[in-house]
Amino acid sequence: MKTMMIALAFAGLATTGSAFAQSTTPAQAPAQAPAPVIVAQAGQWVPPDGQTIAPKTRAEVYQDLVKSEQDGQLDYLNRTLYWHH
């Protein structure tokens, strides 16, 4: 019973959320163009600032691994973050 009431409440909120959306008319157009909207596929992470990040090649990932081993970052993570594994 409680589950059904909660589901109905969420359904009601979902349907009324668009009722409060503000529409702009040409007289109310913003002074500058809005930032482009980035649409991500389901399950894909989008950075908080909306900037896309170029994927790294295997060589770049390997270089990062070697660099982190040489400067001690990997050892530090293993001692602090992954100490219980």
NURORO-685205 format. One record per atom (N, C-alpha, C): chain; atom name; x, y, z. Coordinates in steps of 0.05 Angstrom, whole numbers, always signed. Atoms other than C-alpha are relative to their C-alpha. Layout:
+-------+------+--------+--------+--------+
| kette | atom |     c1 |     c2 |     c3 |
+-------+------+--------+--------+--------+
|     A |   CA |      X |      Y |      Z |
...
+-------+------+--------+--------+--------+
***
This chain:
+-------+------+--------+--------+--------+
| kette | atom |     c1 |     c2 |     c3 |
+-------+------+--------+--------+--------+
|     A |    N |    +16 |    -24 |     +0 |
|     A |   CA |     +0 |     +0 |     +0 |
|     A |    C |    +17 |    +25 |     +0 |
|     A |    N |    -17 |    -24 |     -1 |
|     A |   CA |    +55 |    +49 |    +18 |
|     A |    C |    +16 |     +2 |    -26 |
|     A |    N |    -15 |     +0 |    +25 |
|     A |   CA |    +94 |    +29 |    -44 |
|     A |    C |    -17 |    +12 |    -22 |
|     A |    N |    +18 |    -11 |    +21 |
|     A |   CA |    +34 |    +45 |    -88 |
|     A |    C |     -4 |    +30 |     +4 |
|     A |    N |     +4 |    -29 |     -5 |
|     A |   CA |    +24 |   +113 |    -54 |
|     A |    C |    +25 |    +15 |     -8 |
|     A |    N |    -25 |    -13 |     +8 |
|     A |   CA |    +97 |   +130 |    -64 |
|     A |    C |     +3 |     +1 |    -30 |
|     A |    N |     -1 |     +1 |    +29 |
|     A |   CA |    +94 |   +108 |   -137 |
|     A |    C |    -18 |    +21 |    -12 |
|     A |    N |    +19 |    -20 |    +10 |
|     A |   CA |    +33 |   +151 |   -148 |
|     A |    C |    +10 |    +28 |     +4 |
|     A |    N |    -11 |    -27 |     -6 |
|     A |   CA |    +67 |   +211 |   -115 |
|     A |    C |    +21 |     +7 |    -20 |
|     A |    N |    -21 |     -5 |    +19 |
|     A |   CA |   +127 |   +204 |   -160 |
|     A |    C |    -11 |     +4 |    -28 |
|     A |    N |    +13 |     -3 |    +27 |
|     A |   CA |    +83 |   +196 |   -222 |
|     A |    C |    -13 |    +27 |     -2 |
|     A |    N |    +12 |    -27 |     +1 |
|     A |   CA |    +46 |   +259 |   -203 |
|     A |    C |    +20 |    +22 |     -3 |
|     A |    N |    -21 |    -20 |     +2 |
|     A |   CA |   +110 |   +298 |   -194 |
|     A |    C |    +12 |     +0 |    -28 |
|     A |    N |    -12 |     +1 |    +27 |
|     A |   CA |   +137 |   +273 |   -260 |
|     A |    C |    -17 |    +13 |    -21 |
|     A |    N |    +18 |    -11 |    +21 |
|     A |   CA |    +76 |   +294 |   -299 |
|     A |    C |     -4 |    +30 |     +4 |
|     A |    N |     +4 |    -29 |     -5 |
|     A |   CA |    +70 |   +363 |   -266 |
|     A |    C |    +25 |    +16 |     -2 |
|     A |    N |    -25 |    -14 |     +2 |
|     A |   CA |   +143 |   +380 |   -271 |
|     A |    C |     +3 |    +18 |    -24 |
|     A |    N |     -2 |    -16 |    +24 |
|     A |   CA |   +137 |   +405 |   -342 |
|     A |    C |    -20 |    +23 |     +0 |
|     A |    N |    +20 |    -21 |     -1 |
|     A |   CA |    +77 |   +449 |   -324 |
|     A |    C |    +13 |    +26 |    +10 |
|     A |    N |    -13 |    -24 |    -11 |
|     A |   CA |   +125 |   +497 |   -289 |
|     A |    C |    +23 |    +10 |    -18 |
|     A |    N |    -21 |     -8 |    +18 |
|     A |   CA |   +173 |   +502 |   -347 |
|     A |    C |     -7 |    +27 |    -13 |
|     A |    N |     +4 |    -26 |    +11 |
|     A |   CA |   +182 |   +573 |   -372 |
|     A |    C |     +6 |     +0 |    -30 |
|     A |    N |     -5 |     -2 |    +29 |
|     A |   CA |   +175 |   +585 |   -446 |
|     A |    C |     +9 |    +29 |     -6 |
|     A |    N |    -10 |    -26 |     +8 |
|     A |   CA |   +212 |   +642 |   -479 |
|     A |    C |    -13 |     +8 |    -26 |
|     A |    N |    +11 |    -11 |    +25 |
|     A |   CA |   +181 |   +686 |   -531 |
|     A |    C |    +22 |    +17 |    -13 |
|     A |    N |    -21 |    -16 |    +12 |
|     A |   CA |   +222 |   +726 |   -581 |
|     A |    C |     +6 |    +26 |    +15 |
|     A |    N |     -5 |    -25 |    -15 |
|     A |   CA |   +214 |   +788 |   -537 |
|     A |    C |    +16 |     -6 |    +25 |
|     A |    N |    -15 |     +8 |    -24 |
|     A |   CA |   +244 |   +749 |   -478 |
|     A |    C |    +25 |    -16 |     -6 |
|     A |    N |    -23 |    +16 |     +8 |
|     A |   CA |   +301 |   +718 |   -516 |
|     A |    C |    +25 |     +9 |    +16 |
|     A |    N |    -24 |     -6 |    -16 |
|     A |   CA |   +366 |   +714 |   -476 |
|     A |    C |    +20 |    +17 |    -16 |
|     A |    N |    -19 |    -18 |    +13 |
|     A |   CA |   +421 |   +764 |   -491 |
|     A |    C |    +22 |    -16 |    -14 |
|     A |    N |    -20 |    +16 |    +13 |
|     A |   CA |   +471 |   +709 |   -508 |
|     A |    C |    -11 |    -28 |     -4 |
|     A |    N |     +9 |    +26 |     +6 |
|     A |   CA |   +463 |   +641 |   -537 |
|     A |    C |     +6 |    -19 |    +23 |
|     A |    N |     -5 |    +19 |    -21 |
|     A |   CA |   +456 |   +584 |   -487 |
|     A |    C |    +21 |    -20 |     -7 |
|     A |    N |    -21 |    +20 |     +5 |
|     A |   CA |   +510 |   +532 |   -479 |
|     A |    C |    -12 |    -24 |    -14 |
|     A |    N |    +11 |    +23 |    +14 |
|     A |   CA |   +502 |   +472 |   -524 |
|     A |    C |     -6 |    -23 |    +19 |
|     A |    N |     +9 |    +22 |    -17 |
|     A |   CA |   +466 |   +414 |   -493 |
|     A |    C |    +14 |    -26 |    -10 |
|     A |    N |    -13 |    +25 |     +6 |
|     A |   CA |   +506 |   +349 |   -490 |
|     A |    C |    -18 |    -23 |     +7 |
|     A |    N |    +17 |    +23 |     -5 |
|     A |   CA |   +464 |   +287 |   -497 |
|     A |    C |    +17 |    -25 |     +1 |
|     A |    N |    -16 |    +24 |     -4 |
|     A |   CA |   +496 |   +225 |   -469 |
|     A |    C |    -18 |    -25 |     -4 |
|     A |    N |    +14 |    +25 |     +2 |
|     A |   CA |   +477 |   +154 |   -483 |
|     A |    C |     -5 |    -11 |    +28 |
|     A |    N |     +7 |    +11 |    -26 |
|     A |   CA |   +446 |   +114 |   -427 |
|     A |    C |    +25 |    -13 |    +13 |
|     A |    N |    -22 |    +13 |    -14 |
|     A |   CA |   +499 |    +95 |   -376 |
|     A |    C |    +27 |    +14 |     -5 |
|     A |    N |    -25 |    -14 |     +6 |
|     A |   CA |   +551 |   +143 |   -404 |
|     A |    C |     +4 |    +23 |    +19 |
|     A |    N |     -6 |    -22 |    -19 |
|     A |   CA |   +585 |   +191 |   -355 |
|     A |    C |     +4 |    +26 |    -15 |
|     A |    N |     -4 |    -27 |    +12 |
|     A |   CA |   +582 |   +265 |   -371 |
|     A |    C |    +13 |    +17 |    +22 |
|     A |    N |    -13 |    -17 |    -20 |
|     A |   CA |   +630 |   +313 |   -336 |
|     A |    C |    -18 |    +22 |    +10 |
|     A |    N |    +18 |    -20 |    -11 |
|     A |   CA |   +597 |   +363 |   -290 |
|     A |    C |     -1 |    +27 |    -15 |
|     A |    N |     +0 |    -25 |    +14 |
|     A |   CA |   +619 |   +423 |   -331 |
|     A |    C |    -10 |     -2 |    -28 |
|     A |    N |    +11 |     +4 |    +27 |
|     A |   CA |   +592 |   +393 |   -395 |
|     A |    C |    +21 |     -1 |    -22 |
|     A |    N |    -21 |     +1 |    +20 |
|     A |   CA |   +659 |   +393 |   -431 |
|     A |    C |     +5 |    -29 |     -6 |
|     A |    N |     -6 |    +27 |     +7 |
|     A |   CA |   +672 |   +331 |   -470 |
|     A |    C |    +30 |     -5 |     +3 |
|     A |    N |    -28 |     +7 |     -4 |
|     A |   CA |   +737 |   +294 |   -456 |
|     A |    C |     +8 |    -20 |    -21 |
|     A |    N |     -9 |    +18 |    +21 |
|     A |   CA |   +776 |   +262 |   -512 |
|     A |    C |    +10 |    -26 |    +12 |
|     A |    N |    -10 |    +25 |    -11 |
|     A |   CA |   +788 |   +188 |   -501 |
|     A |    C |    +30 |     -3 |     -4 |
|     A |    N |    -28 |     +5 |     +2 |
|     A |   CA |   +859 |   +165 |   -489 |
|     A |    C |     +6 |    -25 |    -16 |
|     A |    N |     -8 |    +24 |    +14 |
|     A |   CA |   +896 |   +116 |   -532 |
|     A |    C |    +13 |    -19 |    +19 |
|     A |    N |    -14 |    +19 |    -17 |
|     A |   CA |   +927 |    +53 |   -504 |
|     A |    C |    +27 |     +9 |     +8 |
|     A |    N |    -28 |    -10 |     -6 |
|     A |   CA |   +996 |    +84 |   -509 |
|     A |    C |     -1 |    +22 |    +21 |
|     A |    N |     +2 |    -21 |    -20 |
|     A |   CA |   +974 |   +145 |   -469 |
|     A |    C |     -7 |    -11 |    +27 |
|     A |    N |     +7 |    +12 |    -25 |
|     A |   CA |   +943 |   +102 |   -415 |
|     A |    C |    +24 |    -14 |    +12 |
|     A |    N |    -24 |    +14 |     -9 |
|     A |   CA |  +1006 |    +60 |   -411 |
|     A |    C |    +21 |    +20 |    +10 |
|     A |    N |    -19 |    -20 |     -9 |
|     A |   CA |  +1049 |   +123 |   -406 |
|     A |    C |     -8 |    +11 |    +27 |
|     A |    N |    +10 |    -10 |    -26 |
|     A |   CA |  +1005 |   +148 |   -349 |
|     A |    C |     +6 |    -21 |    +22 |
|     A |    N |     -6 |    +21 |    -20 |
|     A |   CA |  +1014 |    +81 |   -313 |
|     A |    C |    +30 |     -1 |     +7 |
|     A |    N |    -29 |     +0 |     -5 |
|     A |   CA |  +1090 |    +82 |   -321 |
|     A |    C |     +7 |    +25 |    +16 |
|     A |    N |     -6 |    -25 |    -15 |
|     A |   CA |  +1092 |   +154 |   -297 |
|     A |    C |     -9 |     -2 |    +29 |
|     A |    N |    +10 |     +3 |    -28 |
|     A |   CA |  +1049 |   +138 |   -235 |
|     A |    C |    +17 |    -20 |    +16 |
|     A |    N |    -18 |    +18 |    -14 |
|     A |   CA |  +1095 |    +80 |   -218 |
|     A |    C |    +26 |    +13 |     +7 |
|     A |    N |    -26 |    -13 |     -5 |
|     A |   CA |  +1157 |   +123 |   -224 |
|     A |    C |     -1 |    +22 |    +21 |
|     A |    N |     +1 |    -22 |    -20 |
|     A |   CA |  +1133 |   +182 |   -183 |
|     A |    C |    -13 |     -8 |    +27 |
|     A |    N |    +10 |    +10 |    -26 |
|     A |   CA |  +1102 |   +139 |   -128 |
|     A |    C |    -30 |     +2 |     +4 |
|     A |    N |    +29 |     -3 |     -4 |
|     A |   CA |  +1029 |   +154 |   -140 |
|     A |    C |    -14 |    -27 |     +2 |
|     A |    N |    +12 |    +27 |     -1 |
|     A |   CA |  +1012 |    +81 |   -152 |
|     A |    C |     +4 |    -13 |    +27 |
|     A |    N |     -5 |    +11 |    -27 |
|     A |   CA |  +1046 |    +59 |    -88 |
|     A |    C |    -16 |    +13 |    +21 |
|     A |    N |    +16 |    -15 |    -20 |
|     A |   CA |  +1011 |   +114 |    -49 |
|     A |    C |    -29 |    -10 |     -1 |
|     A |    N |    +27 |    +10 |     +2 |
|     A |   CA |   +943 |    +91 |    -75 |
|     A |    C |     -3 |    -28 |    +11 |
|     A |    N |     +1 |    +27 |    -10 |
|     A |   CA |   +958 |    +19 |    -60 |
|     A |    C |     +2 |     -1 |    +31 |
|     A |    N |     -3 |     +0 |    -29 |
|     A |   CA |   +978 |    +37 |    +12 |
|     A |    C |    -23 |    +13 |    +14 |
|     A |    N |    +21 |    -15 |    -13 |
|     A |   CA |   +920 |    +84 |    +26 |
|     A |    C |    -28 |     -9 |     -8 |
|     A |    N |    +27 |     +5 |    +10 |
|     A |   CA |   +860 |    +71 |    -18 |
|     A |    C |     -7 |    -30 |     -1 |
|     A |    N |     +5 |    +29 |     +5 |
|     A |   CA |   +868 |     -3 |    -33 |
|     A |    C |    +14 |    -17 |    +22 |
|     A |    N |    -15 |    +14 |    -21 |
|     A |   CA |   +901 |    -24 |    +33 |
|     A |    C |    -14 |    -26 |     +9 |
|     A |    N |    +14 |    +23 |    -11 |
|     A |   CA |   +847 |    -74 |    +52 |
|     A |    C |     -4 |    -22 |    -21 |
|     A |    N |     +5 |    +21 |    +21 |
|     A |   CA |   +848 |   -114 |    -13 |
|     A |    C |    +23 |    -19 |     -1 |
+-------+------+--------+--------+--------+
***
